[in-house]
Amino acid sequence: MLNQINEDHDGAGCETEEREELCPYIDQTSTEHGNDVPALAARRGVSRTGITDDWRDW
């Protein structure tokens, strides 16, 4: 969804500061829904912030 919003606005749908504000929310929400974010990152061999790199264009 966020990739599409960004695409619809020629790459300006999510500014850097807005993306940085979204990351803790996504991390917290994922944790609250039972995901062990540090363990997931470790299994993939990435940092917590790198978990979404495969799917994130913004």
Contacts in CASP RR format, 6 or more apart in sequence:
PFRMAT RR
TARGET T0000
AUTHOR 0000-0000-0000
METHOD contacts of the structure
MODEL  1
MLNQINEDHDGAGCETEEREELCPYIDQTSTEHGNDVPALAARRGVSRTG
ITDDWRDW
2 14 0 8 1.000
2 22 0 8 1.000
2 56 0 8 1.000
2 58 0 8 1.000
3 55 0 8 1.000
3 56 0 8 1.000
3 57 0 8 1.000
3 58 0 8 1.000
5 13 0 8 1.000
5 14 0 8 1.000
6 12 0 8 1.000
6 13 0 8 1.000
6 14 0 8 1.000
6 57 0 8 1.000
6 58 0 8 1.000
7 57 0 8 1.000
11 58 0 8 1.000
13 58 0 8 1.000
14 22 0 8 1.000
14 58 0 8 1.000
19 58 0 8 1.000
23 49 0 8 1.000
26 52 0 8 1.000
27 37 0 8 1.000
27 48 0 8 1.000
30 37 0 8 1.000
31 37 0 8 1.000
37 48 0 8 1.000
37 51 0 8 1.000
38 48 0 8 1.000
40 51 0 8 1.000
41 47 0 8 1.000
41 48 0 8 1.000
41 50 0 8 1.000
41 51 0 8 1.000
44 50 0 8 1.000
44 51 0 8 1.000
46 53 0 8 1.000
END
